[in-house]
Amino acid sequence: MRERYLPLVATITVFVALFVTGGVFYKHFFSTLVLGHILADNAFIIIAAIGTTFVILSGGIDLSIGSMIGFVGVVMASLDTMGWHPLASAGLMLVFGLAFGAFQGFIIDFCEIQPFIVTLAGLFMLRGACFMVTLDSIPIRHPFVDAFAGTNIPLPGGGFLASSAIVMLVVLAVAIVIAHFTRFGTNVYAIGGDRASAILMGVPMRRTTIKIYALGGFYSALGGVTYALYTSSGYPLAGTGNELNAIASVVLGGTLLTGGVGMVAGTLFGGMILGLIATLIIFNGSLNGAWIMITSGVLLFIFIVMQRFLVSSFTLRRAG
Amino acid sequence: MTPPQTRGTRLLRKLAGHRAVWPLLALAVILIVDGFVAPGFFTIRIVEGRLFGSLIDILYRAVPTALLALGMAVVIGTKGIDLSVGSVIAVVGATIAWRIHEGDPHFVILLVALGVGLLCGIWNGFLVAVLDIQPIIATLILMVSGRGIGLMINLIYGGTNPSFESPLLQGLSVGHLGLIPTRLILGAAIFAVLWLLIRRTALGLFLEAVGGNAAAADLAGINARLIKYSAYLISGVCAGWAGIILTADTHTSDPVSVALYSELDAILAVVIGGGSLAGGRIYLGMTLIGVLVIQALTTSILTSGLPPEYNLLVKAVVVLFVLLLQSNNFRKAVFSLFRRGTARRGRP
């Protein structure tokens, strides 16, 4: 039972170690202000990654996240120029995300095409749709956006929890409940753990698959809404490559890409680690963006190898 | 039911089940539509001593993706996947620009570039075959960090997107031998070598055996690790060649945006060609047809006068459609709808 928490503990340890290292090297780094900024800046990725956690837990993958974030942004921005209230367009896009995800889930299950390929087509489709909506960056000028940006909860020590971070923490709590306290959550773990046994145990395959990808679509659309409100604009290239960040967050968060093992809460810390690396490199000042990519890669490597040996210890025990 | 009808439907079903039919049909439809939309699409002229025309253009532009896809087909045949090929191209490009800046002989640079591709293959193969990490994650590492490594190589001598001149490399990429572009000859040669390696030696059999069931292959005396390793080496070298062609084509090393999404195109090409991500089958020829479907689609969107923004969307829809046609469940559903329709119409 305790091994289940080992990857999560490792993730949190790395996060704390990185944060303390930053505090040792740079003045003012070890503060709630920096922490709040990391939470706010990475909220949209973490929100999308929470949805991806379910997809990956079930043994699938969702590559359409980045394009979904971009598409939601441009649609919200162009609806804004037509006079829609951002909340109304956000609601519309959340429904769209849910429907698009369900559509992907249906094709994956009904046509038995690998999730990788179906969501890859989804990636191209949504990015293409972005370019059809607009080729320019459109600002969202509604006063609600300013109100959204202005809302925050002060933290002790001069920092604050921005509205995007609040949204993220709320949907994280919801996701934890879904994953660990509902029948659907149990089914997700069952499918990811052993698909054949899950079918034999009577897990409704098609319904669950559709729900999983619908949930993934919903969360990535919510990530897009948060991003659009946070940056108060829509840009057709927004979110390019974010699917990789989201997947990396999930992996760093201790979820196995083989499915069945992992925790939603880990994804929060996985995303925070990626954000922390970027912040550390920006604090340093003499390093550049190339370092962010390389460090992320190195960290990913360390975590994957670590997981590899954890898993082999699981399987050995099971065999013995 | 009457016998001729059964035979007809059986023949139709047999035809529909053959793996080559749907991709070839898709390619034919795309080209025929092109022929209608753009007059003179099929004419091939000789301009300035080289072949010129839309068909040649499709082949010409398809070569880099084709090289990636051939390597990818081998990797996918072993139940693996190589997400890092786009990043490998970035690293290869940066290395070429760097070594040219240092003044190495160009023939050596060619070998160094291929060596870099091989090195990336060694890394991926090590993770997959030796450490037993799931291929999609193992190659994700290089995919995430590869473009960063390319940027770092550029920074070694302080260049940002450095440009260069190299008669040898550019000759391989944009030059032409007689009437035919060199890169087509190069692509054909690499295809021939791979085909001989896969179909005329035991390696192909071993690769497919390992992809079908690694444990069974291991019990049958095949060194599954070594075979898996070799697939990533092949993919790395193929990506190295693609990197040489693409880098020499643009005369510059641009690690951030070169060959963006090319790994996805390569995987799509393999899948359109009927290769299953579940492994066990390597279809080199069909993979080339998959590449041509993708490239013909891209070229025809550009020549048809549609705004280039439609490119991705149309590509996604067509690809999804081709994949749906290959799915048994989908075909069954469509066929049964069709049959119900005809049956109802047939009733008095």
Contacts between the chains, C-beta under 8 A, distances in Angstrom:
chain1	res1	chain2	res2	distance
A	61	B	136	7.3
A	63	B	264	8.0
A	107	B	320	7.6
A	107	B	324	7.5
A	110	B	327	7.9
A	110	B	329	5.6
A	110	B	330	7.2
A	111	B	323	7.3
A	111	B	324	5.8
A	111	B	327	3.7
A	111	B	329	5.6
A	111	B	330	4.9
A	112	B	327	6.1
A	112	B	328	7.5
A	112	B	329	6.3
A	113	B	323	5.4
A	113	B	324	7.9
A	113	B	327	6.1
A	114	B	271	7.9
A	114	B	277	4.6
A	114	B	278	7.8
A	116	B	81	7.6
A	116	B	136	7.4
A	116	B	267	7.5
A	116	B	277	6.5
A	117	B	267	7.3
A	117	B	268	7.2
A	117	B	271	5.4
A	117	B	277	7.1
A	117	B	323	6.5
A	118	B	320	7.7
A	118	B	323	7.9
A	120	B	264	5.5
A	120	B	267	7.2
A	120	B	268	6.9
A	121	B	316	4.8
A	121	B	319	5.5
A	121	B	320	4.6
A	121	B	323	7.5
A	122	B	316	7.5
A	123	B	264	7.4
A	123	B	316	8.0
A	124	B	264	7.8
A	124	B	312	4.7
A	124	B	313	7.3
A	124	B	315	5.7
A	124	B	316	3.8
A	124	B	319	7.4
A	125	B	312	7.3
A	125	B	313	5.9
A	125	B	316	3.8
A	125	B	317	7.0
A	125	B	320	7.7
A	127	B	312	5.2
A	128	B	309	7.0
A	128	B	310	6.8
A	128	B	311	6.8
A	128	B	312	3.2
A	128	B	313	3.0
A	128	B	314	7.3
A	128	B	315	7.4
A	128	B	316	6.1
A	129	B	313	6.0
A	131	B	309	3.6
A	131	B	310	7.9
A	131	B	312	6.8
A	131	B	313	7.8
A	132	B	309	5.5
A	132	B	310	6.8
A	132	B	313	6.4
A	135	B	309	6.7
A	244	B	140	7.2
A	244	B	143	7.1
A	244	B	144	6.1
A	247	B	140	7.1
A	248	B	140	7.4
A	248	B	144	6.5
A	251	B	137	6.6
A	251	B	140	7.9
A	257	B	134	5.6
A	257	B	136	6.5
A	257	B	137	4.9
A	258	B	134	6.0
A	288	B	151	7.4
A	288	B	155	7.5
A	289	B	148	7.6
A	289	B	151	7.1
A	290	B	147	8.0
A	290	B	148	4.2
A	290	B	149	7.6
A	290	B	151	3.6
A	290	B	152	5.0
A	290	B	155	6.9
A	291	B	148	7.0
A	292	B	148	7.1
A	293	B	144	6.2
A	293	B	145	5.3
A	293	B	147	5.9
A	293	B	148	2.9
A	293	B	149	7.9
A	293	B	151	7.6
A	294	B	145	4.8
A	294	B	148	4.2
A	294	B	149	6.4
A	294	B	152	6.9
A	296	B	144	5.5
A	296	B	145	6.8
A	297	B	141	5.2
A	297	B	142	7.1
A	297	B	144	4.5
A	297	B	145	2.5
A	297	B	146	7.8
A	297	B	148	6.9
A	298	B	145	6.9
A	300	B	140	6.9
A	300	B	141	5.1
A	300	B	144	6.1
A	300	B	145	7.9
A	301	B	141	4.9
A	304	B	127	7.9
A	304	B	133	5.7
A	304	B	137	5.5
A	304	B	138	7.2
A	304	B	141	6.9
A	305	B	131	6.3
A	305	B	133	7.3
A	308	B	131	6.0
A	308	B	132	6.7
A	308	B	133	5.5
A	312	B	132	7.9
